């Protein structure tokens, strides 16, 4: 069974959501990052549906077939957190296992903090707890250089498009889905919308701002890193444990960089299915 839904969030945006698997299966919600769509989870959806789970994927606000906020503030991660709640409400799901990758991880972390009753367990891929990422040190700041570049409106857009998207190709190191990503980003307004995630959440002043006062994570949490991720240090995921007051596990996927779900899908699927089997209740 595959059903496509159009979900209207609390602030009036439409989100494109796809649901696969049995209606009575344990729900698992997958939340993608930059510059992806729900398509990035295709290998995981197939594996989980075969295992009897109800797999739900979403095009986050600004991506794919979902609506784009008109202003930068609309891309704030707390709005994305609210989207998760709206999706679960629309599907009449009280709680689900959340799987977030890249920019999909922060709204999942926040949901586990502020609405733990909606979270059966949390699986964070690549991006650790916001405070662990913030305190990961200078090397992580250096690896995140592109976040500063993306603050420059029009400059970043031109830089990424230059020489037939050569700089984007250099950044993502993931040729398998490159053409599909470019096709999405070439749609009117799509590239700027994707960059607005960075402009709304990691503006330069955030470096010197006081760290946010966040509640602890009270749901079982699995952190997964690609062993060869060039953009993110394992440190920012490993040290997320100190913010989790529940079961914590950490795993690395060998021979995988940032997009481990497409680079090593079988290894990622094994990790997910093993974790979900152990947290079915």
Secondary structure as GFF3:
##gff-version 3
##sequence-region A 1 281
A	DSSP	beta_strand	2	8	.	.	.	ID=ss1
A	DSSP	beta_strand	14	20	.	.	.	ID=ss2
A	DSSP	beta_strand	27	31	.	.	.	ID=ss3
A	DSSP	three_ten_helix	38	41	.	.	.	ID=ss4
A	DSSP	alpha_helix	42	50	.	.	.	ID=ss5
A	DSSP	beta_strand	54	58	.	.	.	ID=ss6
A	DSSP	three_ten_helix	72	75	.	.	.	ID=ss7
A	DSSP	alpha_helix	77	90	.	.	.	ID=ss8
A	DSSP	beta_strand	96	101	.	.	.	ID=ss9
A	DSSP	alpha_helix	103	114	.	.	.	ID=ss10
A	DSSP	three_ten_helix	116	118	.	.	.	ID=ss11
A	DSSP	beta_strand	119	125	.	.	.	ID=ss12
A	DSSP	alpha_helix	130	134	.	.	.	ID=ss13
A	DSSP	alpha_helix	138	143	.	.	.	ID=ss14
A	DSSP	alpha_helix	145	149	.	.	.	ID=ss15
A	DSSP	alpha_helix	155	172	.	.	.	ID=ss16
A	DSSP	three_ten_helix	175	177	.	.	.	ID=ss17
A	DSSP	alpha_helix	178	185	.	.	.	ID=ss18
A	DSSP	alpha_helix	190	201	.	.	.	ID=ss19
A	DSSP	three_ten_helix	204	207	.	.	.	ID=ss20
A	DSSP	beta_strand	221	226	.	.	.	ID=ss21
A	DSSP	alpha_helix	234	238	.	.	.	ID=ss22
A	DSSP	three_ten_helix	239	243	.	.	.	ID=ss23
A	DSSP	beta_strand	248	253	.	.	.	ID=ss24
A	DSSP	alpha_helix	260	263	.	.	.	ID=ss25
A	DSSP	alpha_helix	265	278	.	.	.	ID=ss26
###
